Every structure is written in C-alpha cells, then in structure tokens.
Amino acid sequence: MTYQTVSAFAQSWGLVFLVVMFGTAVVYALWPGNKSKFKKAAHLPLEED
C-alpha cells in the first residue's frame, strides 16, 4: 500500500463520512421531537436561580 493509495482512500471516504455526520446533525437538530429540549436549553441562561 502506497501513500497515494492511502491518501486517496482517506480523502474520498473521509468526505463521505463527514457529509453523513453533517446530515445526521442537521436531522437531529430539526427533528420535531427535540423542539422542547432545544427551547428549554435556549431559555436556560435567562432563568433566575
């Protein structure tokens, strides 16, 4: 296995991996069931102890 082979493999599959992870994060953030959790977290700094 040469450096060029490993580099090409890492570049192509690394890109695929990062795109999948980004898509997963977007789906998680926009999932309707998480709305209340994110709303509570957004108002947390404004609450008085």
mmCIF file of the C-alpha atoms, coordinates in Angstrom:
data_MODEL
# 
_entry.id   MODEL 
# 
loop_
_atom_site.group_PDB 
_atom_site.id 
_atom_site.type_symbol 
_atom_site.label_atom_id 
_atom_site.label_alt_id 
_atom_site.label_comp_id 
_atom_site.label_asym_id 
_atom_site.label_entity_id 
_atom_site.label_seq_id 
_atom_site.pdbx_PDB_ins_code 
_atom_site.Cartn_x 
_atom_site.Cartn_y 
_atom_site.Cartn_z 
_atom_site.occupancy 
_atom_site.B_iso_or_equiv 
_atom_site.pdbx_formal_charge 
_atom_site.auth_seq_id 
_atom_site.auth_comp_id 
_atom_site.auth_asym_id 
_atom_site.auth_atom_id 
_atom_site.pdbx_PDB_model_num 
ATOM 1  C CA . MET A 1 1  ? 0.000   0.000  0.000  1.00 0.00 ? 1  MET A CA 1 
ATOM 2  C CA . THR A 1 2  ? 1.492   3.301  -1.039 1.00 0.00 ? 2  THR A CA 1 
ATOM 3  C CA . TYR A 1 3  ? 0.999   6.735  0.395  1.00 0.00 ? 3  TYR A CA 1 
ATOM 4  C CA . GLN A 1 4  ? -1.021  7.818  -2.643 1.00 0.00 ? 4  GLN A CA 1 
ATOM 5  C CA . THR A 1 5  ? -3.412  4.895  -2.244 1.00 0.00 ? 5  THR A CA 1 
ATOM 6  C CA . VAL A 1 6  ? -3.982  5.567  1.441  1.00 0.00 ? 6  VAL A CA 1 
ATOM 7  C CA . SER A 1 7  ? -4.335  9.289  0.817  1.00 0.00 ? 7  SER A CA 1 
ATOM 8  C CA . ALA A 1 8  ? -6.912  8.812  -1.948 1.00 0.00 ? 8  ALA A CA 1 
ATOM 9  C CA . PHE A 1 9  ? -8.890  6.373  0.209  1.00 0.00 ? 9  PHE A CA 1 
ATOM 10 C CA . ALA A 1 10 ? -8.860  8.724  3.205  1.00 0.00 ? 10 ALA A CA 1 
ATOM 11 C CA . GLN A 1 11 ? -9.871  11.732 1.128  1.00 0.00 ? 11 GLN A CA 1 
ATOM 12 C CA . SER A 1 12 ? -12.793 10.050 -0.603 1.00 0.00 ? 12 SER A CA 1 
ATOM 13 C CA . TRP A 1 13 ? -14.213 8.093  2.324  1.00 0.00 ? 13 TRP A CA 1 
ATOM 14 C CA . GLY A 1 14 ? -13.395 10.871 4.767  1.00 0.00 ? 14 GLY A CA 1 
ATOM 15 C CA . LEU A 1 15 ? -15.558 13.215 2.719  1.00 0.00 ? 15 LEU A CA 1 
ATOM 16 C CA . VAL A 1 16 ? -18.383 10.682 2.684  1.00 0.00 ? 16 VAL A CA 1 
ATOM 17 C CA . PHE A 1 17 ? -18.087 10.228 6.445  1.00 0.00 ? 17 PHE A CA 1 
ATOM 18 C CA . LEU A 1 18 ? -18.169 13.980 7.134  1.00 0.00 ? 18 LEU A CA 1 
ATOM 19 C CA . VAL A 1 19 ? -21.174 14.515 4.841  1.00 0.00 ? 19 VAL A CA 1 
ATOM 20 C CA . VAL A 1 20 ? -23.063 11.721 6.607  1.00 0.00 ? 20 VAL A CA 1 
ATOM 21 C CA . MET A 1 21 ? -22.191 13.150 10.028 1.00 0.00 ? 21 MET A CA 1 
ATOM 22 C CA . PHE A 1 22 ? -23.301 16.632 8.953  1.00 0.00 ? 22 PHE A CA 1 
ATOM 23 C CA . GLY A 1 23 ? -26.579 15.252 7.632  1.00 0.00 ? 23 GLY A CA 1 
ATOM 24 C CA . THR A 1 24 ? -27.131 13.374 10.880 1.00 0.00 ? 24 THR A CA 1 
ATOM 25 C CA . ALA A 1 25 ? -26.531 16.536 12.926 1.00 0.00 ? 25 ALA A CA 1 
ATOM 26 C CA . VAL A 1 26 ? -28.953 18.548 10.779 1.00 0.00 ? 26 VAL A CA 1 
ATOM 27 C CA . VAL A 1 27 ? -31.652 15.876 11.023 1.00 0.00 ? 27 VAL A CA 1 
ATOM 28 C CA . TYR A 1 28 ? -31.173 15.686 14.804 1.00 0.00 ? 28 TYR A CA 1 
ATOM 29 C CA . ALA A 1 29 ? -31.377 19.461 15.186 1.00 0.00 ? 29 ALA A CA 1 
ATOM 30 C CA . LEU A 1 30 ? -34.508 19.756 13.040 1.00 0.00 ? 30 LEU A CA 1 
ATOM 31 C CA . TRP A 1 31 ? -36.327 16.686 14.367 1.00 0.00 ? 31 TRP A CA 1 
ATOM 32 C CA . PRO A 1 32 ? -39.737 17.820 15.728 1.00 0.00 ? 32 PRO A CA 1 
ATOM 33 C CA . GLY A 1 33 ? -39.394 15.766 18.923 1.00 0.00 ? 33 GLY A CA 1 
ATOM 34 C CA . ASN A 1 34 ? -36.323 17.741 20.009 1.00 0.00 ? 34 ASN A CA 1 
ATOM 35 C CA . LYS A 1 35 ? -38.039 21.142 19.845 1.00 0.00 ? 35 LYS A CA 1 
ATOM 36 C CA . SER A 1 36 ? -38.936 21.291 23.531 1.00 0.00 ? 36 SER A CA 1 
ATOM 37 C CA . LYS A 1 37 ? -35.444 20.202 24.575 1.00 0.00 ? 37 LYS A CA 1 
ATOM 38 C CA . PHE A 1 38 ? -33.791 22.929 22.492 1.00 0.00 ? 38 PHE A CA 1 
ATOM 39 C CA . LYS A 1 39 ? -36.310 25.559 23.605 1.00 0.00 ? 39 LYS A CA 1 
ATOM 40 C CA . LYS A 1 40 ? -35.578 24.739 27.258 1.00 0.00 ? 40 LYS A CA 1 
ATOM 41 C CA . ALA A 1 41 ? -31.820 24.921 26.617 1.00 0.00 ? 41 ALA A CA 1 
ATOM 42 C CA . ALA A 1 42 ? -32.221 28.276 24.838 1.00 0.00 ? 42 ALA A CA 1 
ATOM 43 C CA . HIS A 1 43 ? -34.046 29.815 27.801 1.00 0.00 ? 43 HIS A CA 1 
ATOM 44 C CA . LEU A 1 44 ? -31.710 28.368 30.430 1.00 0.00 ? 44 LEU A CA 1 
ATOM 45 C CA . PRO A 1 45 ? -29.320 31.376 30.578 1.00 0.00 ? 45 PRO A CA 1 
ATOM 46 C CA . LEU A 1 46 ? -32.272 33.723 31.149 1.00 0.00 ? 46 LEU A CA 1 
ATOM 47 C CA . GLU A 1 47 ? -33.669 31.883 34.162 1.00 0.00 ? 47 GLU A CA 1 
ATOM 48 C CA . GLU A 1 48 ? -33.116 33.203 37.646 1.00 0.00 ? 48 GLU A CA 1 
ATOM 49 C CA . ASP A 1 49 ? -31.786 30.791 40.230 1.00 0.00 ? 49 ASP A CA 1 
# 
